[in-house]
Amino acid sequence: MPTTPNKSVTHVPDGTDVANLSLTVTGQSKEINRLQDRVSALSDEIMLLNLELKRFKTLAANDINALFGRDDNTNE
């Protein structure tokens, strides 16, 4: 039983395929830019929250020390 070689089928894109691909790439590029902006904004928010949390902890520690009459410079 002789075997026949598989024929390779190539798709040659026409103008419609290229236009659709171009629109897809453009849309994806816009979405990537939007997402990168969002990630950057969220990163900035996280940094600010960390700074605010550090400040809150410092102020809270100062208040606790003031309530108990402790001074950080003493070894009590």
C-alpha positions in Angstrom: 0.0 0.0 0.0 1.8 3.2 -1.2 1.6 6.3 1.0 1.1 9.7 -0.5 3.0 12.6 1.0 0.9 15.1 2.9 0.4 18.3 1.0 1.2 21.5 2.8 -1.6 24.0 2.7 -0.6 27.6 3.1 -3.0 30.4 3.7 -2.3 33.6 2.0 -3.9 36.5 3.9 -6.0 38.8 1.8 -6.7 42.5 2.6 -9.5 41.7 5.0 -7.3 39.4 7.1 -4.5 42.0 7.3 -7.0 44.7 8.2 -8.5 42.5 11.0 -5.1 41.7 12.3 -4.1 45.3 12.3 -7.3 46.3 14.2 -6.6 43.5 16.7 -3.0 44.5 17.3 -4.1 48.2 17.7 -6.8 47.2 20.2 -4.4 45.1 22.1 -1.8 47.8 22.2 -4.3 50.3 23.6 -5.4 47.8 26.2 -1.8 47.0 27.2 -1.1 50.7 27.6 -4.3 51.2 29.7 -3.3 48.2 31.9 0.3 49.5 32.3 -1.1 52.9 33.4 -3.4 51.2 35.9 -0.6 49.1 37.3 1.5 52.2 37.7 -1.3 54.0 39.5 -1.8 51.0 41.8 1.9 50.9 42.5 1.9 54.6 43.5 -1.2 54.0 45.8 0.6 51.1 47.5 3.7 53.2 48.1 1.5 56.0 49.6 -0.4 53.5 51.8 2.9 52.1 53.1 4.1 55.6 53.9 0.9 56.4 55.7 0.9 53.1 57.6 4.5 53.8 58.8 3.5 57.3 59.9 0.4 55.9 61.7 2.5 53.3 63.5 5.0 56.0 64.6 2.2 58.3 65.8 0.4 55.4 67.6 3.7 54.4 69.3 4.3 57.9 70.4 0.8 58.1 71.8 1.2 54.8 73.7 4.5 56.0 75.1 3.0 59.3 76.2 0.1 57.5 77.9 2.4 55.3 79.9 4.9 58.1 80.5 7.7 56.3 78.7 10.6 58.0 76.9 12.5 56.2 74.1 15.7 57.6 75.5 15.5 55.6 78.7 16.1 51.9 79.2 13.0 51.2 81.4 
